């Protein structure tokens, strides 16, 4: 569980990066698409494989609803678990808004130091389609100076894919987008 907590803090750090070209914003990663957009992942964790599909269902001014469907296969049996993921629009002061403070070092977002590294223009294939991504690799140390249990975790992002997440790799888990359908939000005039 500590690794997932580290990844959550890492996601906060990505959203708070002031000078970084790519800024991850979970709200915008779905809000920039229209209903019906989806992404499907294959997840491998501790020898178990599953498929997770996320589909943008509804958009409101302050809330987005993403439907999820998780499929696990055990021998000849397939278990499907539907779910919902409500995404609330961040408000000023929320850590995900980018103006909050780091939950670990308690520094304001604009002063937060992240030891991770970035690589631009990394191409990955999702099905037959090649997408241009940015790659973020988690650093060895947390902002507090402690060893980072998530060090070396690699995450690929693309604004062409609903939810922007394309792939994540760490020693215990690998999650890869295998399919996506994007219905881009129309530009307002």
C-alpha positions in Angstrom: 0.0 0.0 0.0 2.9 2.4 0.6 3.8 2.2 -3.1 0.3 3.3 -4.0 0.5 6.2 -1.5 3.9 7.1 -3.0 2.3 7.1 -6.5 -0.5 9.3 -5.3 2.0 11.8 -3.9 3.9 11.5 -7.1 0.7 12.4 -9.1 0.3 15.4 -6.8 3.9 16.4 -7.5 3.2 16.1 -11.3 0.2 18.4 -11.0 2.2 20.9 -8.9 5.2 21.2 -11.3 5.4 24.9 -12.0 8.1 25.0 -14.7 7.5 21.6 -16.3 6.1 21.5 -19.8 3.7 18.7 -19.0 1.4 19.2 -16.0 -0.8 16.3 -15.1 -4.3 17.3 -14.2 -6.7 14.4 -13.5 -9.8 16.6 -14.0 -8.6 17.9 -17.3 -7.3 14.5 -18.4 -11.0 13.5 -18.7 -12.6 16.9 -19.2 -10.7 17.4 -22.4 -12.8 14.5 -23.9 -16.5 14.0 -24.6 -18.8 11.2 -23.3 -18.1 7.8 -24.8 -14.3 8.3 -24.8 -12.6 5.2 -23.3 -9.3 3.6 -22.5 -8.6 -0.1 -21.8 -5.7 -1.3 -19.7 -4.1 -4.7 -19.2 -2.9 -4.9 -15.6 -0.4 -7.5 -14.4 0.2 -7.7 -10.7 1.9 -10.5 -8.8 1.2 -13.0 -11.6 -2.5 -12.0 -11.9 -3.8 -10.4 -15.1 -6.9 -8.3 -15.5 -8.4 -5.9 -17.9 -9.7 -2.5 -16.8 -11.9 -0.4 -19.0 -12.6 3.3 -18.1 -15.3 5.1 -20.1 -16.3 8.7 -19.7 -20.0 8.5 -19.0 -21.3 12.0 -17.9 -19.9 15.5 -17.7 -21.3 18.2 -15.5 -19.8 21.6 -14.6 -18.3 20.4 -11.3 -18.3 16.6 -11.7 -17.3 13.9 -14.2 -18.4 10.3 -14.0 -16.2 7.6 -15.4 -17.6 4.1 -15.6 -15.1 1.3 -14.9 -15.3 -2.4 -15.8 -12.7 -4.8 -14.3 -12.4 -8.3 -15.8 -10.4 -11.0 -14.1 -9.8 -14.5 -15.5 -9.3 -17.5 -13.3 -8.9 -20.6 -15.5 -12.1 -20.7 -17.6 -14.0 -18.3 -15.3 -14.2 -14.6 -16.0 -15.4 -12.3 -13.3 -16.6 -8.8 -14.2 -16.8 -6.0 -11.7 -18.5 -2.8 -12.8 -17.9 0.4 -11.0 -18.0 4.2 -11.1 -15.3 6.8 -10.5 -16.6 10.3 -9.8 -14.1 13.0 -10.5 -14.8 16.3 -8.8 -13.5 19.6 -10.3 -10.6 20.7 -8.0 -11.1 23.9 -6.1 -8.6 26.5 -4.9 -6.7 25.0 -2.0 -7.1 21.4 -3.0 -3.7 19.7 -3.5 -4.7 18.7 -7.0 -5.5 22.3 -7.9 -1.7 23.0 -7.7 -1.9 25.6 -5.0 -2.0 23.3 -2.0 0.9 22.0 0.0 2.8 18.7 -0.3 1.3 16.1 2.1 4.9 15.0 3.0 7.2 18.0 3.2 4.3 20.5 3.8 5.9 23.0 1.3 3.6 25.0 -1.0 3.2 23.4 -4.5 5.4 26.1 -6.2 8.3 25.3 -3.8 8.0 21.5 -3.9 11.1 19.7 -5.1 10.5 16.5 -7.1 13.5 14.3 -7.7 12.0 12.5 -10.7 13.1 12.8 -14.3 11.2 13.6 -17.6 11.7 12.5 -21.1 9.8 14.0 -24.0 8.6 12.6 -27.3 8.6 9.0 -26.4 6.6 6.9 -28.9 4.4 4.0 -27.6 2.0 1.8 -29.5 -1.6 1.3 -28.3 -2.9 -1.4 -30.5 -1.9 -0.3 -34.0 -1.7 3.4 -33.2 1.5 5.1 -32.2 1.1 7.9 -29.6 3.6 10.5 -28.5 4.1 10.4 -24.8 6.1 12.1 -22.0 7.9 9.6 -19.6 8.2 10.4 -15.9 10.6 8.3 -13.8 10.2 8.5 -10.0 13.4 9.6 -8.2 15.3 7.7 -5.5 14.4 10.1 -2.7 11.1 11.7 -1.5 10.9 15.4 -1.0 11.6 14.8 2.7 15.0 13.2 1.9 13.8 9.7 2.8 14.3 6.8 0.4 11.4 6.6 -2.1 9.7 3.1 -2.0 8.4 3.9 -5.5 11.8 4.7 -7.0 12.3 3.7 -10.6 8.5 3.6 -11.3 8.0 4.7 -14.9 4.8 6.4 -16.1 4.0 7.4 -19.7 1.4 10.1 -20.4 -0.3 11.3 -23.6 -2.9 14.0 -23.9 -4.3 12.1 -26.9 -5.5 9.3 -24.6 -8.6 9.7 -22.3 -7.3 10.0 -18.7 -3.8 10.7 -20.2 -2.2 7.6 -18.6 -0.7 5.2 -21.2 1.6 2.9 -19.2 3.0 2.4 -15.7 5.7 0.0 -14.7 7.1 -0.9 -11.3 8.6 -4.1 -9.9 5.3 -5.4 -8.6 2.9 -4.1 -11.3 2.7 -3.3 -15.0 -0.3 -1.5 -16.5 -0.5 -0.8 -20.2 -3.2 0.8 -22.4 -4.2 -1.7 -25.0 -7.0 0.3 -26.7 -8.5 3.8 -26.6 -11.2 5.7 -28.3 -11.1 9.5 -28.0 -13.8 11.9 -28.7 -12.1 15.2 -28.3 -13.8 18.2 -26.7 -14.8 20.8 -29.3 -12.9 24.0 -29.0 -15.0 26.9 -27.7 -15.1 30.0 -29.9 
